[in-house]
Amino acid sequence: MERSCHSYDDFKETVMAVQPQVRLKAELETYDKNREKLQPDSGKFVLIHGEEVVGIWDTYEDALYSRFSRLARAGHFGPGNRHS
């Protein structure tokens, strides 16, 4: 299914249509619950993990760096963990 996502609502509809039980379901619900609080930061990048809004960044790169830093601190990149 080829579809361009131009808004959060389009993205959410696409994700939920592809596989309703995806891991992103919790994150999408958290975003919905916090949508009003996040409105002042419209255009920025929000990192959500489960039911937690981890933070908001001005750039995608900063949000991505924070995500990888979080994974590293949690031990996901330690010895014996191979990611391809």
HELIX and SHEET records of a PDB file:
HELIX    1   1 TYR A    8  VAL A   18  1                                  11    
HELIX    2   2 LEU A   24  LEU A   38  1                                  15    
HELIX    3   3 GLN A   39  ASP A   41  5                                   3    
HELIX    4   4 TYR A   60  ARG A   73  1                                  14    
SHEET    1   A 2 PHE A  45  HIS A  49  0                                        
SHEET    2   A 2 GLU A  52  TRP A  57 -1                                        
END                                                                             
